[in-house]
Amino acid sequence: MKKILLIEDDTIVRENTAEILQLANYEIVTAINGKDGVEKAMNHKPDLIICDILMPELDGYGVLQILMRNKGLQKTPFIFMTAKTNHSDMRRGMDLGASDYITKPFEESELLSAIESRLKKRAIFKKRDKESETYIKENVNFDNLEIVFKDKEKFIYSKNETIFCKGNSSNFIFYIVDGEVKTYKTNQDGKELIIGIFKKNDFFGFTSFAHNNPYHENAVAIKTTTLYKIRKSEVFDLVKRNPQLAINFMDLLTDSLKDLKDKLIHIAYDTVRGKTAETLLTLYAANEKRSLIITRYNLANLIGVAKETLIRTLTEFRDENLIETNRNSIRIIDEKGLKEVK
């Protein structure tokens, strides 16, 4: 019999929900507030947790953040049950690690279906973990990492959909299965400065990773993008078992820091032509198709210049037979010549 912890401060809702779950043949443990819920989660080790958000003592977000730090509970399915329906509230809960979100009032079938679905997925993940344990102890690195996460739930973001915002915190880093993402900041005038563009097999979102600090930037899907959200605990377990993977992550973070420093130097000291040439070469080297598909708006914000300035510079490069342009497409035809641009 599966054990469910129900954390709900409203007596009527708590008792009615508990009765429904008992009739569905679940073992039920109830808690009257967030603080009580954390204590009972630690003591009872439930198979699934259902939690209200607005509660005395400790709200639902606080409960989830505390449980995410507990190694024995951080993979336990966690469903928010609340009257809050604001999209930002839902996004905040999912970013912190919630598995699902049910709004009150709800149908009995909706609640039971969500529970059954999450318990089935958890069973699949447990089986996957056992089957892949031998493989994980072998030499896992960035080249075969997707095999380890092949059974994880994938999250799909539409073009221009926000993945996270400045000021948010998260218990995940993100791995791109397919698509493209940009991270950016905005100044006081609302001008956008792109910090990075990430493609298939790239990681991003490390800002909030180590100490759960708020993000310093925003992340948006440039086109339809499929992601894995990878929990901190999963990364730590992999790194612990695989020294090579630890080195990969160190290299990744070191390269990211170097790229950021180089970009700041280019923005501060390079000419517009030099900055544009350097950026095109960097993007070109990382692009398998050898033809850059990027909007003039995004490219200008990546370089740190006005769109009109970028267009003039690209026109000069085209007239000098350094590049070919076609709407959002740019192809370098004289790589050596572009490298000599100052």
C-alpha positions as a Markdown table, in Angstrom:
| # | Residue | x | y | z |
|---|---|---|---|---|
| 1 | Met | 0.0 | 0.0 | 0.0 |
| 2 | Lys | 1.5 | 3.4 | -1.1 |
| 3 | Lys | 1.8 | 6.0 | 1.7 |
| 4 | Ile | 0.7 | 9.6 | 1.0 |
| 5 | Leu | 1.5 | 12.6 | 3.1 |
| 6 | Leu | -1.3 | 15.3 | 2.9 |
| 7 | Ile | -0.2 | 18.7 | 4.2 |
| 8 | Glu | -3.3 | 21.0 | 4.4 |
| 9 | Asp | -4.2 | 23.6 | 7.1 |
| 10 | Asp | -8.0 | 23.7 | 6.2 |
| 11 | Thr | -9.6 | 21.0 | 8.4 |
| 12 | Ile | -12.5 | 20.3 | 6.1 |
| 13 | Val | -10.4 | 20.1 | 2.9 |
| 14 | Arg | -7.8 | 17.9 | 4.8 |
| 15 | Glu | -10.4 | 15.5 | 6.1 |
| 16 | Asn | -12.4 | 15.2 | 2.9 |
| 17 | Thr | -9.3 | 14.7 | 0.8 |
| 18 | Ala | -7.9 | 12.1 | 3.2 |
| 19 | Glu | -11.2 | 10.2 | 3.1 |
| 20 | Ile | -11.0 | 10.1 | -0.8 |
| 21 | Leu | -7.5 | 8.8 | -0.7 |
| 22 | Gln | -8.3 | 6.1 | 1.9 |
| 23 | Leu | -11.2 | 4.9 | -0.2 |
| 24 | Ala | -8.7 | 4.6 | -3.1 |
| 25 | Asn | -6.6 | 2.3 | -0.9 |
| 26 | Tyr | -3.8 | 4.6 | 0.0 |
| 27 | Glu | -2.2 | 4.9 | 3.5 |
| 28 | Ile | -2.7 | 8.5 | 4.6 |
| 29 | Val | -0.6 | 10.6 | 6.9 |
| 30 | Thr | -1.9 | 14.1 | 7.5 |
| 31 | Ala | -0.2 | 17.3 | 8.6 |
| 32 | Ile | -2.0 | 20.5 | 9.8 |
| 33 | Asn | 0.7 | 23.0 | 8.5 |
| 34 | Gly | 4.0 | 23.3 | 6.7 |
| 35 | Lys | 6.2 | 22.8 | 9.8 |
| 36 | Asp | 4.2 | 19.7 | 10.9 |
| 37 | Gly | 4.4 | 18.4 | 7.3 |
| 38 | Val | 8.2 | 18.6 | 7.2 |
| 39 | Glu | 8.5 | 16.7 | 10.5 |
| 40 | Lys | 6.1 | 14.0 | 9.3 |
| 41 | Ala | 7.8 | 13.7 | 5.9 |
| 42 | Met | 11.1 | 13.1 | 7.7 |
| 43 | Asn | 9.6 | 10.5 | 10.1 |
| 44 | His | 7.2 | 8.6 | 7.7 |
| 45 | Lys | 9.1 | 8.7 | 4.4 |
| 46 | Pro | 6.0 | 8.8 | 2.2 |
| 47 | Asp | 5.8 | 7.6 | -1.4 |
| 48 | Leu | 4.1 | 10.9 | -2.5 |
| 49 | Ile | 3.4 | 14.3 | -0.9 |
| 50 | Ile | 0.4 | 16.5 | -1.5 |
| 51 | Cys | 0.8 | 20.0 | -0.1 |
| 52 | Asp | -1.1 | 23.3 | 0.1 |
| 53 | Ile | 0.8 | 26.5 | -0.6 |
| 54 | Leu | -0.8 | 29.1 | 1.7 |
| 55 | Met | -0.3 | 27.8 | 5.3 |
| 56 | Pro | 0.7 | 29.1 | 8.7 |
| 57 | Glu | 4.1 | 28.3 | 10.2 |
| 58 | Leu | 5.7 | 27.4 | 6.8 |
| 59 | Asp | 4.2 | 27.8 | 3.3 |
| 60 | Gly | 4.2 | 25.1 | 0.7 |
| 61 | Tyr | 7.2 | 26.6 | -1.2 |
| 62 | Gly | 9.2 | 26.5 | 2.1 |
| 63 | Val | 8.2 | 22.9 | 2.6 |
| 64 | Leu | 9.4 | 21.9 | -0.8 |
| 65 | Gln | 12.7 | 23.7 | -0.5 |
| 66 | Ile | 13.5 | 22.0 | 2.8 |
| 67 | Leu | 12.6 | 18.6 | 1.5 |
| 68 | Met | 14.7 | 19.1 | -1.6 |
| 69 | Arg | 17.7 | 19.3 | 0.6 |
| 70 | Asn | 17.0 | 15.9 | 2.2 |
| 71 | Lys | 18.6 | 13.1 | 0.2 |
| 72 | Gly | 16.0 | 10.6 | 1.2 |
| 73 | Leu | 13.1 | 12.8 | 0.1 |
| 74 | Gln | 14.3 | 14.9 | -2.8 |
| 75 | Lys | 13.0 | 12.4 | -5.4 |
| 76 | Thr | 9.6 | 11.9 | -3.7 |
| 77 | Pro | 6.8 | 13.1 | -6.1 |
| 78 | Phe | 5.4 | 16.4 | -4.7 |
| 79 | Ile | 2.0 | 17.8 | -5.8 |
| 80 | Phe | 0.9 | 21.3 | -4.9 |
| 81 | Met | -2.9 | 21.5 | -4.1 |
| 82 | Thr | -4.0 | 25.2 | -3.9 |
| 83 | Ala | -6.5 | 27.8 | -4.8 |
| 84 | Lys | -3.7 | 29.9 | -6.3 |
| 85 | Thr | -4.0 | 29.9 | -10.1 |
| 86 | Asn | -1.6 | 32.6 | -11.1 |
| 87 | His | 0.8 | 31.3 | -13.8 |
| 88 | Ser | 3.9 | 32.7 | -12.0 |
| 89 | Asp | 2.9 | 30.9 | -8.8 |
| 90 | Met | 2.7 | 27.6 | -10.8 |
| 91 | Arg | 6.0 | 28.3 | -12.5 |
| 92 | Arg | 7.7 | 29.0 | -9.2 |
| 93 | Gly | 6.5 | 25.7 | -7.7 |
| 94 | Met | 7.6 | 23.7 | -10.8 |
| 95 | Asp | 11.0 | 25.4 | -10.8 |
| 96 | Leu | 11.5 | 24.5 | -7.2 |
| 97 | Gly | 10.9 | 20.8 | -8.0 |
| 98 | Ala | 7.2 | 20.2 | -7.7 |
| 99 | Ser | 5.9 | 17.3 | -9.8 |
| 100 | Asp | 2.4 | 18.6 | -10.4 |
| 101 | Tyr | -0.1 | 21.3 | -9.5 |
| 102 | Ile | -3.8 | 20.8 | -8.7 |
| 103 | Thr | -6.1 | 23.8 | -8.2 |
| 104 | Lys | -9.1 | 23.9 | -5.8 |
| 105 | Pro | -11.8 | 23.0 | -6.1 |
| 106 | Phe | -10.9 | 19.8 | -7.9 |
| 107 | Glu | -12.6 | 16.7 | -9.2 |
| 108 | Glu | -11.9 | 13.4 | -7.3 |
| 109 | Ser | -10.8 | 11.8 | -10.6 |
| 110 | Glu | -8.4 | 14.7 | -11.3 |
| 111 | Leu | -6.7 | 14.2 | -7.9 |
| 112 | Leu | -6.5 | 10.4 | -8.2 |
| 113 | Ser | -5.3 | 10.6 | -11.8 |
| 114 | Ala | -2.4 | 13.0 | -10.8 |
| 115 | Ile | -1.4 | 10.7 | -8.0 |
| 116 | Glu | -1.4 | 7.5 | -10.0 |
| 117 | Ser | 0.5 | 9.2 | -12.9 |
| 118 | Arg | 3.2 | 10.5 | -10.6 |
| 119 | Leu | 3.6 | 7.2 | -8.7 |
| 120 | Lys | 3.9 | 5.3 | -12.0 |
| 121 | Lys | 6.6 | 7.7 | -13.2 |
| 122 | Arg | 8.5 | 7.4 | -9.9 |
| 123 | Ala | 8.3 | 3.6 | -10.3 |
| 124 | Ile | 9.8 | 3.9 | -13.8 |
| 125 | Phe | 12.6 | 6.2 | -12.6 |
| 126 | Lys | 13.4 | 3.8 | -9.7 |
| 127 | Lys | 13.7 | 0.9 | -12.2 |
| 128 | Arg | 15.7 | 3.0 | -14.6 |
| 129 | Asp | 18.1 | 4.0 | -11.7 |
| 130 | Lys | 18.7 | 0.3 | -10.8 |
| 131 | Glu | 19.2 | -0.7 | -14.5 |
| 132 | Ser | 21.6 | 2.2 | -15.2 |
| 133 | Glu | 23.6 | 2.0 | -11.9 |
| 134 | Thr | 26.2 | -0.3 | -13.5 |
| 135 | Tyr | 26.5 | 1.9 | -16.5 |
| 136 | Ile | 26.7 | 5.1 | -14.4 |
| 137 | Lys | 29.7 | 3.7 | -12.6 |
| 138 | Glu | 31.5 | 3.4 | -15.9 |
| 139 | Asn | 33.0 | 6.3 | -17.7 |
| 140 | Val | 30.1 | 8.7 | -18.2 |
| 141 | Asn | 31.0 | 12.0 | -19.9 |
| 142 | Phe | 29.3 | 14.8 | -21.8 |
| 143 | Asp | 29.4 | 12.7 | -25.0 |
| 144 | Asn | 27.1 | 9.9 | -23.6 |
| 145 | Leu | 25.3 | 11.8 | -20.8 |
| 146 | Glu | 22.0 | 11.8 | -22.7 |
| 147 | Ile | 21.8 | 8.0 | -22.3 |
| 148 | Val | 21.8 | 8.4 | -18.6 |
| 149 | Phe | 18.8 | 10.7 | -18.7 |
| 150 | Lys | 17.0 | 9.1 | -21.6 |
| 151 | Asp | 14.0 | 8.1 | -19.4 |
| 152 | Lys | 13.6 | 11.5 | -17.7 |
| 153 | Glu | 10.6 | 13.6 | -18.2 |
| 154 | Lys | 11.1 | 16.1 | -21.0 |
| 155 | Phe | 9.8 | 19.7 | -20.9 |
| 156 | Ile | 8.9 | 21.5 | -24.1 |
| 157 | Tyr | 9.0 | 25.3 | -24.4 |
| 158 | Ser | 7.4 | 27.1 | -27.3 |
| 159 | Lys | 9.2 | 29.9 | -29.3 |
| 160 | Asn | 9.7 | 33.0 | -27.1 |
| 161 | Glu | 8.4 | 31.2 | -24.0 |
| 162 | Thr | 10.2 | 32.1 | -20.7 |
| 163 | Ile | 12.1 | 29.3 | -19.0 |
| 164 | Phe | 13.1 | 31.3 | -16.0 |
| 165 | Cys | 13.3 | 35.0 | -14.9 |
| 166 | Lys | 15.8 | 37.1 | -13.1 |
| 167 | Gly | 15.1 | 36.8 | -9.4 |
| 168 | Asn | 13.7 | 33.2 | -9.6 |
| 169 | Ser | 15.4 | 30.3 | -7.7 |
| 170 | Ser | 15.5 | 26.7 | -8.9 |
| 171 | Asn | 16.6 | 23.3 | -7.8 |
| 172 | Phe | 17.6 | 22.4 | -11.4 |
| 173 | Ile | 20.1 | 22.9 | -14.1 |
| 174 | Phe | 18.9 | 22.6 | -17.7 |
| 175 | Tyr | 20.1 | 20.3 | -20.5 |
| 176 | Ile | 19.0 | 21.0 | -24.1 |
| 177 | Val | 17.8 | 17.9 | -25.9 |
| 178 | Asp | 16.8 | 19.9 | -29.0 |
| 179 | Gly | 16.2 | 23.6 | -29.7 |
| 180 | Glu | 17.9 | 26.9 | -28.8 |
| 181 | Val | 17.8 | 29.2 | -25.7 |
| 182 | Lys | 19.1 | 32.6 | -25.0 |
| 183 | Thr | 19.9 | 34.1 | -21.6 |
| 184 | Tyr | 19.9 | 37.9 | -21.3 |
| 185 | Lys | 19.7 | 40.9 | -19.0 |
| 186 | Thr | 17.9 | 44.2 | -19.5 |
| 187 | Asn | 19.2 | 47.6 | -18.5 |
| 188 | Gln | 17.2 | 50.5 | -17.0 |
| 189 | Asp | 16.1 | 51.6 | -20.5 |
| 190 | Gly | 14.8 | 48.1 | -21.3 |
| 191 | Lys | 17.6 | 47.3 | -23.7 |
| 192 | Glu | 18.4 | 43.7 | -23.9 |
| 193 | Leu | 21.9 | 42.3 | -23.7 |
| 194 | Ile | 22.3 | 38.6 | -24.5 |
| 195 | Ile | 24.7 | 36.8 | -22.2 |
| 196 | Gly | 24.7 | 33.5 | -24.0 |
| 197 | Ile | 23.0 | 31.4 | -26.7 |
| 198 | Phe | 22.7 | 27.6 | -26.0 |
| 199 | Lys | 22.0 | 24.8 | -28.4 |
| 200 | Lys | 21.5 | 21.1 | -28.4 |
| 201 | Asn | 23.6 | 19.2 | -25.8 |
| 202 | Asp | 24.4 | 22.5 | -23.9 |
| 203 | Phe | 23.8 | 23.0 | -20.2 |
| 204 | Phe | 22.6 | 26.4 | -18.8 |
| 205 | Gly | 21.1 | 27.8 | -15.6 |
| 206 | Phe | 24.1 | 27.3 | -13.2 |
| 207 | Thr | 23.5 | 30.7 | -11.5 |
| 208 | Ser | 20.9 | 29.3 | -9.1 |
| 209 | Phe | 22.5 | 25.8 | -8.9 |
| 210 | Ala | 25.1 | 25.7 | -6.2 |
| 211 | His | 23.5 | 27.7 | -3.4 |
| 212 | Asn | 20.0 | 28.2 | -4.7 |
| 213 | Asn | 20.8 | 31.9 | -5.3 |
| 214 | Pro | 18.3 | 33.8 | -7.5 |
| 215 | Tyr | 19.0 | 33.9 | -11.2 |
| 216 | His | 20.8 | 37.1 | -12.4 |
| 217 | Glu | 19.4 | 36.7 | -15.9 |
| 218 | Asn | 16.4 | 35.7 | -17.9 |
| 219 | Ala | 16.1 | 32.6 | -20.2 |
| 220 | Val | 13.8 | 32.3 | -23.2 |
| 221 | Ala | 13.4 | 29.7 | -25.9 |
| 222 | Ile | 14.5 | 31.1 | -29.3 |
| 223 | Lys | 12.6 | 28.4 | -31.0 |
| 224 | Thr | 10.6 | 25.3 | -29.9 |
| 225 | Thr | 13.0 | 23.7 | -27.3 |
| 226 | Thr | 13.0 | 20.4 | -25.4 |
| 227 | Leu | 14.8 | 20.3 | -22.1 |
| 228 | Tyr | 15.7 | 18.0 | -19.3 |
| 229 | Lys | 15.5 | 19.6 | -15.9 |
| 230 | Ile | 18.2 | 17.9 | -13.9 |
| 231 | Arg | 18.1 | 18.0 | -10.1 |
| 232 | Lys | 21.2 | 19.1 | -8.1 |
| 233 | Ser | 21.1 | 15.7 | -6.4 |
| 234 | Glu | 21.3 | 13.9 | -9.7 |
| 235 | Val | 24.3 | 15.9 | -10.8 |
| 236 | Phe | 26.1 | 15.4 | -7.5 |
| 237 | Asp | 25.5 | 11.6 | -7.6 |
| 238 | Leu | 26.8 | 11.4 | -11.1 |
| 239 | Val | 29.9 | 13.5 | -10.3 |
| 240 | Lys | 30.6 | 11.5 | -7.2 |
| 241 | Arg | 30.5 | 8.2 | -9.2 |
| 242 | Asn | 32.3 | 9.6 | -12.3 |
| 243 | Pro | 35.5 | 11.6 | -11.9 |
| 244 | Gln | 35.6 | 12.3 | -15.7 |
| 245 | Leu | 32.2 | 14.0 | -15.5 |
| 246 | Ala | 33.4 | 16.2 | -12.6 |
| 247 | Ile | 36.2 | 17.3 | -14.9 |
| 248 | Asn | 33.7 | 17.9 | -17.7 |
| 249 | Phe | 31.7 | 20.2 | -15.5 |
| 250 | Met | 34.8 | 22.0 | -14.3 |
| 251 | Asp | 35.9 | 22.6 | -17.9 |
| 252 | Leu | 32.4 | 23.8 | -18.7 |
| 253 | Leu | 32.3 | 26.3 | -15.9 |
| 254 | Thr | 35.8 | 27.5 | -16.6 |
| 255 | Asp | 35.1 | 27.9 | -20.3 |
| 256 | Ser | 31.9 | 29.9 | -19.5 |
| 257 | Leu | 33.8 | 32.2 | -17.2 |
| 258 | Lys | 36.5 | 32.7 | -19.8 |
| 259 | Asp | 33.9 | 33.4 | -22.5 |
| 260 | Leu | 32.2 | 36.0 | -20.3 |
| 261 | Lys | 35.5 | 37.7 | -19.6 |
| 262 | Asp | 36.4 | 37.8 | -23.3 |
| 263 | Lys | 33.0 | 39.2 | -24.1 |
| 264 | Leu | 33.4 | 42.0 | -21.6 |
| 265 | Ile | 36.8 | 42.9 | -23.0 |
| 266 | His | 35.4 | 42.9 | -26.6 |
| 267 | Ile | 32.5 | 45.1 | -25.5 |
| 268 | Ala | 34.8 | 47.5 | -23.7 |
| 269 | Tyr | 37.6 | 47.8 | -26.2 |
| 270 | Asp | 36.9 | 46.4 | -29.7 |
| 271 | Thr | 35.5 | 48.3 | -32.6 |
| 272 | Val | 32.0 | 47.5 | -33.8 |
| 273 | Arg | 33.5 | 45.7 | -36.8 |
| 274 | Gly | 35.9 | 43.7 | -34.6 |
| 275 | Lys | 33.1 | 42.7 | -32.1 |
| 276 | Thr | 30.8 | 41.7 | -34.9 |
| 277 | Ala | 33.5 | 39.6 | -36.7 |
| 278 | Glu | 34.6 | 37.9 | -33.5 |
| 279 | Thr | 31.0 | 37.0 | -32.6 |
| 280 | Leu | 30.2 | 35.7 | -36.1 |
| 281 | Leu | 33.3 | 33.5 | -35.9 |
| 282 | Thr | 32.5 | 32.2 | -32.5 |
| 283 | Leu | 28.9 | 31.3 | -33.5 |
| 284 | Tyr | 30.1 | 29.8 | -36.8 |
| 285 | Ala | 32.6 | 27.5 | -35.0 |
| 286 | Ala | 29.9 | 26.2 | -32.8 |
| 287 | Asn | 27.4 | 25.6 | -35.5 |
| 288 | Glu | 27.3 | 22.2 | -37.1 |
| 289 | Lys | 25.3 | 23.4 | -40.2 |
| 290 | Arg | 28.0 | 26.1 | -40.9 |
| 291 | Ser | 25.2 | 28.6 | -41.6 |
| 292 | Leu | 24.0 | 30.9 | -38.8 |
| 293 | Ile | 20.3 | 31.2 | -38.2 |
| 294 | Ile | 19.8 | 34.1 | -35.9 |
| 295 | Thr | 17.7 | 37.3 | -36.0 |
| 296 | Arg | 19.4 | 40.6 | -36.4 |
| 297 | Tyr | 17.8 | 41.7 | -33.1 |
| 298 | Asn | 19.3 | 38.8 | -31.2 |
| 299 | Leu | 22.7 | 39.1 | -32.9 |
| 300 | Ala | 22.8 | 42.9 | -32.1 |
| 301 | Asn | 22.0 | 42.2 | -28.4 |
| 302 | Leu | 24.6 | 39.5 | -28.3 |
| 303 | Ile | 27.3 | 41.8 | -29.6 |
| 304 | Gly | 26.0 | 44.7 | -27.5 |
| 305 | Val | 25.3 | 47.2 | -30.4 |
| 306 | Ala | 22.2 | 48.8 | -31.8 |
| 307 | Lys | 20.4 | 46.8 | -34.5 |
| 308 | Glu | 20.9 | 49.6 | -37.1 |
| 309 | Thr | 24.6 | 49.6 | -36.4 |
| 310 | Leu | 24.8 | 45.8 | -36.8 |
| 311 | Ile | 22.9 | 45.9 | -40.1 |
| 312 | Arg | 25.4 | 48.5 | -41.5 |
| 313 | Thr | 28.3 | 46.4 | -40.4 |
| 314 | Leu | 26.9 | 43.2 | -41.9 |
| 315 | Thr | 26.3 | 45.1 | -45.2 |
| 316 | Glu | 29.9 | 46.2 | -45.2 |
| 317 | Phe | 31.1 | 42.6 | -44.6 |
| 318 | Arg | 28.8 | 41.4 | -47.4 |
| 319 | Asp | 30.2 | 44.1 | -49.8 |
| 320 | Glu | 33.7 | 43.0 | -48.9 |
| 321 | Asn | 32.8 | 39.4 | -49.8 |
| 322 | Leu | 33.4 | 38.2 | -46.2 |
| 323 | Ile | 29.8 | 36.9 | -45.7 |
| 324 | Glu | 26.6 | 36.1 | -47.5 |
| 325 | Thr | 23.3 | 37.2 | -45.9 |
| 326 | Asn | 19.7 | 36.1 | -46.5 |
| 327 | Arg | 17.0 | 37.3 | -44.0 |
| 328 | Asn | 18.0 | 35.7 | -40.7 |
| 329 | Ser | 20.7 | 33.5 | -42.3 |
| 330 | Ile | 24.4 | 34.4 | -42.3 |
| 331 | Arg | 27.1 | 32.3 | -44.0 |
| 332 | Ile | 30.8 | 33.1 | -43.7 |
| 333 | Ile | 32.5 | 32.8 | -47.1 |
| 334 | Asp | 36.0 | 34.2 | -46.1 |
| 335 | Glu | 36.8 | 33.0 | -42.6 |
| 336 | Lys | 40.5 | 34.1 | -42.9 |
| 337 | Gly | 39.4 | 37.6 | -44.0 |
| 338 | Leu | 36.9 | 37.9 | -41.2 |
| 339 | Lys | 39.6 | 36.9 | -38.6 |
| 340 | Glu | 41.7 | 39.9 | -39.9 |
| 341 | Val | 39.0 | 42.4 | -39.2 |
| 342 | Lys | 39.9 | 45.0 | -36.6 |
